[in-house]
Amino acid sequence: MPRVAASGWIESQHMRSLQATLDFEAPETDGRRINMRPIHVSKSTFQAGLAERIHRWFRLTPSFGPDLVHEMLGRMGARRGQTILDPFSGAGTTAIEAQLEGFNCVGFEINPLLHFVGATSLNWTIDPQDVERSLDAVVAEFMRRRSRVERHQLEEQGYFVPPIHNVHRWWRDDVLRDLSVLVFCIDMVEDRAIRDFLRLALAGVLVPDLTNVTLGKLQLHFIDRSSDSIEVIKSYAAHVARMADDLGSVREQGGLGTSQVLLQDSTDLSSLQLSSKIDHVITSPPYPNRYSYVWNTRPHLYLLRFMSEASEASAIDKRTIGGTWGTATSALQKGVVEPINAAVARTIEPVAAAIRKEDNLMANYAMHYFNRLTQHVMELDKIVAKNVNIAYVVGNSWLKGVYIETDVLLADILAGLDRPYEVTEIHRFRRRNSGKDLFESIVYGRR
Ligand SMILES: C[S@@+](CC[C@H](N)C(=O)[O-])C[C@H]1O[C@@H](n2cnc3c(N)ncnc32)[C@H](O)[C@@H]1O
């Protein structure tokens, strides 16, 4: 397997094989700037969020855990009152944790469903008793309507059927009927904040509980659920009740901060106005593994009417970092994607050249990925404080037999920019069990 050395960060092959023999479970610093201290999956991944108030409202498998946010805030010496940015907000883990801990935080997110999840998860001004009253009304209306609905004539009876390709593959007829009626009843709630809260609850319980999919390691996979017991209204009401409990608990807590999540492309910040400069960036951009957030949130995007046509999915995917771009993939098949600047050229060209021996598309994918990531980092200059600290959680991957050491490559790009960052540490905190050398790391930098 070819390994491509990037300047500065990779030492000799000898050091590397030595490192490979280290037991990753034992806290270990390898004497270089790569720190190998593990953080357990129950703290570093989405699993941690499933057990925590607010974070458990929506499960996004690639999310990091709230503990990781603490780890980074502590490591960067963040103080209350300072402003944190998460430019790849996902389900809003950073913004939620920041608000809980008394920081101010801004999140950016390009996926409309995830933007809605993050933004709605931060509204803790709602009275849980109002939620309970609205839920009772929704359930009563649901029961009244459902008994009268013919499951094969939903649209004729004025109900909405998500225009997702092959809708019956996603939901059983009876489940689809219940979901359509439920969406209708939630839409009848007049108070906007409570309606959004109730829509978020539906998003939170939809996958995998109510949909013909399993989450696998990361991606959605279709499964046969014809003989499962799926009770839409029961699962839904239970989730709303959990969320209302969490609301009650945070409303009793003092010292909260102020967070918001904006629908915003992090690679283009030209028209953005923020009221204060960013002191710390804590984030996790997509990994270079072709995982598509849009593809994996399609059931929610269509059911909750964030999207009505497949072309919209491709258009968003095309602007994301690391997505699969649907139809735009063909654009990467032809020619050679050039590096956007000298730092990317120095760091990524050797990697892309190694991949290109096997596959031009994937070589272009790698270059495009690092171009977009670098573009984003340079755009940040418009909104960050002079002495900003950054922490990027990234994942290494393999593309066509070539090791993509994202942490090291990003560190080299950061250090090689016209306005460089001093990279203070690469902390490899987890070895993903899905493959060889698939580390996840935090890359720390400062100005
Ligand atoms: C690894 S996830 C972040 C997960 C997050 N840390 C959490 O705990 O939920 C990366 C996110 O970046 C978003 N994203 C990708 N490209 C983007 C862009 N150009 N601008 C803003 N967000 C983008 C994706 O939609 C995805 O939600």
The ligand as an SDF file (V2000), in Angstrom:
LIG
                    3D

 27 29  0  0  0  0  0  0  0  0999 V2000
  -19.2830   15.4820   10.5750 C   0  0  0  0  0  0  0  0  0  0  0  0
  -20.7850   16.3870   10.3790 S   0  0  0  0  0  0  0  0  0  0  0  0
  -20.7930   17.3960   11.8020 C   0  0  0  0  0  0  0  0  0  0  0  0
  -21.3750   16.6870   12.9780 C   0  0  0  0  0  0  0  0  0  0  0  0
  -21.4290   17.5580   14.2040 C   0  0  0  0  0  0  0  0  0  0  0  0
  -20.1080   17.7640   14.7810 N   0  0  0  0  0  0  0  0  0  0  0  0
  -22.3530   16.9290   15.2430 C   0  0  0  0  0  0  0  0  0  0  0  0
  -21.8790   16.6130   16.3550 O   0  0  0  0  0  0  0  0  0  0  0  0
  -23.5240   16.7110   14.9360 O   0  0  0  0  0  0  0  0  0  0  0  0
  -20.3900   17.4920    9.1030 C   0  0  0  0  0  0  0  0  0  0  0  0
  -21.5140   18.4540    8.7170 C   0  0  0  0  0  0  0  0  0  0  0  0
  -21.0100   19.4230    7.7760 O   0  0  0  0  0  0  0  0  0  0  0  0
  -22.0780   19.8000    6.9290 C   0  0  0  0  0  0  0  0  0  0  0  0
  -21.4910   20.4580    5.7490 N   0  0  0  0  0  0  0  0  0  0  0  0
  -20.8600   19.8840    4.7000 C   0  0  0  0  0  0  0  0  0  0  0  0
  -20.4370   20.8180    3.8500 N   0  0  0  0  0  0  0  0  0  0  0  0
  -20.7850   22.0260    4.3630 C   0  0  0  0  0  0  0  0  0  0  0  0
  -20.6000   23.3830    3.9450 C   0  0  0  0  0  0  0  0  0  0  0  0
  -19.9800   23.6810    2.7970 N   0  0  0  0  0  0  0  0  0  0  0  0
  -21.0630   24.3680    4.7470 N   0  0  0  0  0  0  0  0  0  0  0  0
  -21.7110   24.0840    5.9110 C   0  0  0  0  0  0  0  0  0  0  0  0
  -21.9230   22.8190    6.3460 N   0  0  0  0  0  0  0  0  0  0  0  0
  -21.4590   21.8060    5.5810 C   0  0  0  0  0  0  0  0  0  0  0  0
  -22.7910   18.4870    6.6730 C   0  0  0  0  0  0  0  0  0  0  0  0
  -24.1090   18.7140    6.1980 O   0  0  0  0  0  0  0  0  0  0  0  0
  -22.7160   17.8100    8.0410 C   0  0  0  0  0  0  0  0  0  0  0  0
  -23.8720   18.0900    8.7780 O   0  0  0  0  0  0  0  0  0  0  0  0
  1  2  1  0
  2  3  1  0
  2 10  1  0
  3  4  1  0
  4  5  1  0
  5  6  1  0
  5  7  1  0
  7  8  2  0
  7  9  1  0
 10 11  1  0
 11 12  1  0
 11 26  1  0
 12 13  1  0
 13 14  1  0
 13 24  1  0
 14 15  1  0
 14 23  1  0
 15 16  2  0
 16 17  1  0
 17 18  1  0
 17 23  2  0
 18 19  1  0
 18 20  2  0
 20 21  1  0
 21 22  2  0
 22 23  1  0
 24 25  1  0
 24 26  1  0
 26 27  1  0
M  CHG  2   2   1   9  -1
M  END
$$$$
